[in-house]
Amino acid sequence: MIQLTINGEVKQLHQSINIEQFIDQNNLQGKRIAIERNGEIVPRSQYAEQYLTDGDQLEVVVAVGGG
């Protein structure tokens, strides 16, 4: 089991997943998002390669349109 902090909230996962899987599991696919992992922005091209590990801190920002 791994423990993550996501937008300031502690969450636990049963196993390590990559960022692409995290996006799918949290219904974020198709949305304009930015993900920061441990203080660094993760390029979209690396979502499938970056696996979350115990103690990671994520900030997930969803762009909202409006006027």
Secondary structure by P-SEA (a helix, b strand, c coil): cbbbbcccbbbbbcccccaaaaaaaaccccccccccccccccccccccccccccbbbbbbbbbbbcc
